[in-house]
């Protein structure tokens, strides 16, 4: 209580509050006694931060997940189109971070809530398929699907669960292919629930990455969500940060890159085979072969020998000897090399 503001300091505070009433109180730094509160520096922009929803997955990793699942959506759409004999479009709509409780309470009840095991990742993943698109798919698998009927609001029957396993099987198959460049996943369905609130794979406030797809079959549309807890993808975060596997376009090779590849290949070992000739003999003659026997062929002695490198015909050569050893002399490159 020993420090008391002077009249000039009080007036400076009041004038600062009147000029910018909308600015938050903590955006203006506190000035010590005797210092002027009005400085020439512009006010720094304050960004709100919600401590309930911390962004634990980096922006680079989120972009990598988005690029990876865009290609996955196209492949899954093609696989579903072949299964249903109808044009199915699978479009990636969003890749977001939120808490597990927010994800669960945003789902319908009942729904198709698949608990996935993704070894060697820790914990479980979740695949949710909205009934608005799932029941039309089941109807089409059973021979219907020509008329638009409102989806049933009930849990899946045992027969419907068997049909749904064909859909989830395609999803896991394409997901495994999409993640091959990052990690080799062994995906499987542990169980299927209708009430999402009965399954808790992580604490309610734990951060999850929600990857949402929109499935379209004609005029029918519905959502499919893949939920990945942060603790499952935390260990492979450094692999998701690498952009080498997400580069789809081909770039022109530079001279330096060609030299670097050449230096790397100089010490490589390859298999080289000289194909002398072809002939047919009986099994009895083959069993009776002894050292020194001669096998005749229809190939002329002046016909070039085909030389293959790693199974690919690369050169034409002529047979001979070099320093007492059998050898071939390269004469020309093969036409298809």
Secondary structure as a PSIPRED ss2 file (coil, helix, strand):
# PSIPRED VFORMAT (PSIPRED V4.0)

   1 X C   1.000  0.000  0.000
   2 X C   1.000  0.000  0.000
   3 X C   1.000  0.000  0.000
   4 X C   1.000  0.000  0.000
   5 X C   1.000  0.000  0.000
   6 X C   1.000  0.000  0.000
   7 X H   0.000  1.000  0.000
   8 X H   0.000  1.000  0.000
   9 X H   0.000  1.000  0.000
  10 X H   0.000  1.000  0.000
  11 X H   0.000  1.000  0.000
  12 X H   0.000  1.000  0.000
  13 X H   0.000  1.000  0.000
  14 X H   0.000  1.000  0.000
  15 X H   0.000  1.000  0.000
  16 X H   0.000  1.000  0.000
  17 X H   0.000  1.000  0.000
  18 X H   0.000  1.000  0.000
  19 X H   0.000  1.000  0.000
  20 X C   1.000  0.000  0.000
  21 X C   1.000  0.000  0.000
  22 X C   1.000  0.000  0.000
  23 X C   1.000  0.000  0.000
  24 X C   1.000  0.000  0.000
  25 X H   0.000  1.000  0.000
  26 X H   0.000  1.000  0.000
  27 X H   0.000  1.000  0.000
  28 X C   1.000  0.000  0.000
  29 X C   1.000  0.000  0.000
  30 X C   1.000  0.000  0.000
  31 X C   1.000  0.000  0.000
  32 X C   1.000  0.000  0.000
  33 X C   1.000  0.000  0.000
  34 X C   1.000  0.000  0.000
  35 X C   1.000  0.000  0.000
  36 X C   1.000  0.000  0.000
  37 X C   1.000  0.000  0.000
  38 X C   1.000  0.000  0.000
  39 X C   1.000  0.000  0.000
  40 X C   1.000  0.000  0.000
  41 X C   1.000  0.000  0.000
  42 X C   1.000  0.000  0.000
  43 X C   1.000  0.000  0.000
  44 X C   1.000  0.000  0.000
  45 X C   1.000  0.000  0.000
  46 X C   1.000  0.000  0.000
  47 X C   1.000  0.000  0.000
  48 X C   1.000  0.000  0.000
  49 X C   1.000  0.000  0.000
  50 X C   1.000  0.000  0.000
  51 X C   1.000  0.000  0.000
  52 X C   1.000  0.000  0.000
  53 X C   1.000  0.000  0.000
  54 X C   1.000  0.000  0.000
  55 X C   1.000  0.000  0.000
  56 X C   1.000  0.000  0.000
  57 X C   1.000  0.000  0.000
  58 X C   1.000  0.000  0.000
  59 X H   0.000  1.000  0.000
  60 X H   0.000  1.000  0.000
  61 X H   0.000  1.000  0.000
  62 X H   0.000  1.000  0.000
  63 X H   0.000  1.000  0.000
  64 X H   0.000  1.000  0.000
  65 X H   0.000  1.000  0.000
  66 X H   0.000  1.000  0.000
  67 X H   0.000  1.000  0.000
  68 X H   0.000  1.000  0.000
  69 X H   0.000  1.000  0.000
  70 X H   0.000  1.000  0.000
  71 X H   0.000  1.000  0.000
  72 X H   0.000  1.000  0.000
  73 X H   0.000  1.000  0.000
  74 X H   0.000  1.000  0.000
  75 X H   0.000  1.000  0.000
  76 X H   0.000  1.000  0.000
  77 X H   0.000  1.000  0.000
  78 X H   0.000  1.000  0.000
  79 X H   0.000  1.000  0.000
  80 X H   0.000  1.000  0.000
  81 X H   0.000  1.000  0.000
  82 X H   0.000  1.000  0.000
  83 X H   0.000  1.000  0.000
  84 X H   0.000  1.000  0.000
  85 X C   1.000  0.000  0.000
  86 X C   1.000  0.000  0.000
  87 X C   1.000  0.000  0.000
  88 X E   0.000  0.000  1.000
  89 X E   0.000  0.000  1.000
  90 X E   0.000  0.000  1.000
  91 X E   0.000  0.000  1.000
  92 X E   0.000  0.000  1.000
  93 X E   0.000  0.000  1.000
  94 X E   0.000  0.000  1.000
  95 X E   0.000  0.000  1.000
  96 X E   0.000  0.000  1.000
  97 X E   0.000  0.000  1.000
  98 X E   0.000  0.000  1.000
  99 X E   0.000  0.000  1.000
 100 X H   0.000  1.000  0.000
 101 X H   0.000  1.000  0.000
 102 X H   0.000  1.000  0.000
 103 X H   0.000  1.000  0.000
 104 X H   0.000  1.000  0.000
 105 X H   0.000  1.000  0.000
 106 X C   1.000  0.000  0.000
 107 X C   1.000  0.000  0.000
 108 X C   1.000  0.000  0.000
 109 X C   1.000  0.000  0.000
 110 X C   1.000  0.000  0.000
 111 X C   1.000  0.000  0.000
 112 X E   0.000  0.000  1.000
 113 X E   0.000  0.000  1.000
 114 X E   0.000  0.000  1.000
 115 X E   0.000  0.000  1.000
 116 X E   0.000  0.000  1.000
 117 X E   0.000  0.000  1.000
 118 X E   0.000  0.000  1.000
 119 X E   0.000  0.000  1.000
 120 X C   1.000  0.000  0.000
 121 X C   1.000  0.000  0.000
 122 X C   1.000  0.000  0.000
 123 X C   1.000  0.000  0.000
 124 X E   0.000  0.000  1.000
 125 X E   0.000  0.000  1.000
 126 X E   0.000  0.000  1.000
 127 X E   0.000  0.000  1.000
 128 X E   0.000  0.000  1.000
 129 X E   0.000  0.000  1.000
 130 X C   1.000  0.000  0.000
 131 X H   0.000  1.000  0.000
 132 X H   0.000  1.000  0.000
 133 X H   0.000  1.000  0.000
 134 X H   0.000  1.000  0.000
 135 X H   0.000  1.000  0.000
 136 X H   0.000  1.000  0.000
 137 X H   0.000  1.000  0.000
 138 X H   0.000  1.000  0.000
 139 X H   0.000  1.000  0.000
 140 X H   0.000  1.000  0.000
 141 X H   0.000  1.000  0.000
 142 X C   1.000  0.000  0.000
 143 X C   1.000  0.000  0.000
 144 X C   1.000  0.000  0.000
 145 X C   1.000  0.000  0.000
 146 X C   1.000  0.000  0.000
 147 X C   1.000  0.000  0.000
 148 X C   1.000  0.000  0.000
 149 X C   1.000  0.000  0.000
 150 X C   1.000  0.000  0.000
 151 X C   1.000  0.000  0.000
 152 X C   1.000  0.000  0.000
 153 X C   1.000  0.000  0.000
 154 X C   1.000  0.000  0.000
 155 X C   1.000  0.000  0.000
 156 X C   1.000  0.000  0.000
 157 X C   1.000  0.000  0.000
 158 X H   0.000  1.000  0.000
 159 X H   0.000  1.000  0.000
 160 X H   0.000  1.000  0.000
 161 X H   0.000  1.000  0.000
 162 X H   0.000  1.000  0.000
 163 X H   0.000  1.000  0.000
 164 X H   0.000  1.000  0.000
 165 X H   0.000  1.000  0.000
 166 X H   0.000  1.000  0.000
 167 X H   0.000  1.000  0.000
 168 X H   0.000  1.000  0.000
 169 X H   0.000  1.000  0.000
 170 X H   0.000  1.000  0.000
 171 X H   0.000  1.000  0.000
 172 X H   0.000  1.000  0.000
 173 X H   0.000  1.000  0.000
 174 X H   0.000  1.000  0.000
 175 X H   0.000  1.000  0.000
 176 X H   0.000  1.000  0.000
 177 X H   0.000  1.000  0.000
 178 X H   0.000  1.000  0.000
 179 X C   1.000  0.000  0.000
 180 X C   1.000  0.000  0.000
 181 X C   1.000  0.000  0.000
 182 X C   1.000  0.000  0.000
 183 X C   1.000  0.000  0.000
 184 X C   1.000  0.000  0.000
 185 X C   1.000  0.000  0.000
 186 X E   0.000  0.000  1.000
 187 X E   0.000  0.000  1.000
 188 X E   0.000  0.000  1.000
 189 X E   0.000  0.000  1.000
 190 X E   0.000  0.000  1.000
 191 X E   0.000  0.000  1.000
 192 X E   0.000  0.000  1.000
 193 X E   0.000  0.000  1.000
 194 X C   1.000  0.000  0.000
 195 X C   1.000  0.000  0.000
 196 X H   0.000  1.000  0.000
 197 X H   0.000  1.000  0.000
 198 X H   0.000  1.000  0.000
 199 X C   1.000  0.000  0.000
 200 X C   1.000  0.000  0.000
 201 X C   1.000  0.000  0.000
 202 X C   1.000  0.000  0.000
 203 X C   1.000  0.000  0.000
 204 X C   1.000  0.000  0.000
 205 X C   1.000  0.000  0.000
 206 X C   1.000  0.000  0.000
 207 X E   0.000  0.000  1.000
 208 X E   0.000  0.000  1.000
 209 X E   0.000  0.000  1.000
 210 X E   0.000  0.000  1.000
 211 X E   0.000  0.000  1.000
 212 X E   0.000  0.000  1.000
 213 X E   0.000  0.000  1.000
 214 X E   0.000  0.000  1.000
 215 X E   0.000  0.000  1.000
 216 X E   0.000  0.000  1.000
 217 X E   0.000  0.000  1.000
 218 X C   1.000  0.000  0.000
 219 X C   1.000  0.000  0.000
 220 X E   0.000  0.000  1.000
 221 X E   0.000  0.000  1.000
 222 X E   0.000  0.000  1.000
 223 X E   0.000  0.000  1.000
 224 X E   0.000  0.000  1.000
 225 X E   0.000  0.000  1.000
 226 X E   0.000  0.000  1.000
 227 X E   0.000  0.000  1.000
 228 X E   0.000  0.000  1.000
 229 X E   0.000  0.000  1.000
 230 X H   0.000  1.000  0.000
 231 X H   0.000  1.000  0.000
 232 X H   0.000  1.000  0.000
 233 X H   0.000  1.000  0.000
 234 X C   1.000  0.000  0.000
 235 X C   1.000  0.000  0.000
 236 X C   1.000  0.000  0.000
 237 X H   0.000  1.000  0.000
 238 X H   0.000  1.000  0.000
 239 X H   0.000  1.000  0.000
 240 X H   0.000  1.000  0.000
 241 X C   1.000  0.000  0.000
 242 X C   1.000  0.000  0.000
 243 X C   1.000  0.000  0.000
 244 X H   0.000  1.000  0.000
 245 X H   0.000  1.000  0.000
 246 X H   0.000  1.000  0.000
 247 X C   1.000  0.000  0.000
 248 X C   1.000  0.000  0.000
 249 X C   1.000  0.000  0.000
 250 X C   1.000  0.000  0.000
 251 X C   1.000  0.000  0.000
 252 X C   1.000  0.000  0.000
 253 X C   1.000  0.000  0.000
 254 X C   1.000  0.000  0.000
 255 X H   0.000  1.000  0.000
 256 X H   0.000  1.000  0.000
 257 X H   0.000  1.000  0.000
 258 X H   0.000  1.000  0.000
 259 X H   0.000  1.000  0.000
 260 X H   0.000  1.000  0.000
 261 X H   0.000  1.000  0.000
 262 X H   0.000  1.000  0.000
 263 X H   0.000  1.000  0.000
 264 X H   0.000  1.000  0.000
 265 X H   0.000  1.000  0.000
 266 X H   0.000  1.000  0.000
 267 X C   1.000  0.000  0.000
 268 X C   1.000  0.000  0.000
 269 X C   1.000  0.000  0.000
 270 X C   1.000  0.000  0.000
 271 X C   1.000  0.000  0.000
 272 X E   0.000  0.000  1.000
 273 X E   0.000  0.000  1.000
 274 X E   0.000  0.000  1.000
 275 X E   0.000  0.000  1.000
 276 X C   1.000  0.000  0.000
 277 X C   1.000  0.000  0.000
 278 X C   1.000  0.000  0.000
 279 X C   1.000  0.000  0.000
 280 X C   1.000  0.000  0.000
 281 X C   1.000  0.000  0.000
 282 X C   1.000  0.000  0.000
 283 X H   0.000  1.000  0.000
 284 X H   0.000  1.000  0.000
 285 X H   0.000  1.000  0.000
 286 X H   0.000  1.000  0.000
 287 X H   0.000  1.000  0.000
 288 X C   1.000  0.000  0.000
 289 X C   1.000  0.000  0.000
 290 X C   1.000  0.000  0.000
 291 X C   1.000  0.000  0.000
 292 X C   1.000  0.000  0.000
 293 X C   1.000  0.000  0.000
 294 X C   1.000  0.000  0.000
 295 X C   1.000  0.000  0.000
 296 X C   1.000  0.000  0.000
 297 X C   1.000  0.000  0.000
 298 X C   1.000  0.000  0.000
 299 X C   1.000  0.000  0.000
 300 X C   1.000  0.000  0.000
 301 X C   1.000  0.000  0.000
 302 X C   1.000  0.000  0.000
 303 X C   1.000  0.000  0.000
 304 X C   1.000  0.000  0.000
 305 X E   0.000  0.000  1.000
 306 X E   0.000  0.000  1.000
 307 X E   0.000  0.000  1.000
 308 X E   0.000  0.000  1.000
 309 X E   0.000  0.000  1.000
 310 X C   1.000  0.000  0.000
 311 X C   1.000  0.000  0.000
 312 X E   0.000  0.000  1.000
 313 X E   0.000  0.000  1.000
 314 X E   0.000  0.000  1.000
 315 X E   0.000  0.000  1.000
 316 X E   0.000  0.000  1.000
 317 X E   0.000  0.000  1.000
 318 X E   0.000  0.000  1.000
 319 X E   0.000  0.000  1.000
 320 X E   0.000  0.000  1.000
 321 X E   0.000  0.000  1.000
 322 X E   0.000  0.000  1.000
 323 X C   1.000  0.000  0.000
 324 X C   1.000  0.000  0.000
 325 X E   0.000  0.000  1.000
 326 X E   0.000  0.000  1.000
 327 X E   0.000  0.000  1.000
 328 X E   0.000  0.000  1.000
 329 X E   0.000  0.000  1.000
 330 X E   0.000  0.000  1.000
 331 X E   0.000  0.000  1.000
 332 X E   0.000  0.000  1.000
 333 X E   0.000  0.000  1.000
 334 X C   1.000  0.000  0.000
 335 X C   1.000  0.000  0.000
 336 X C   1.000  0.000  0.000
 337 X C   1.000  0.000  0.000
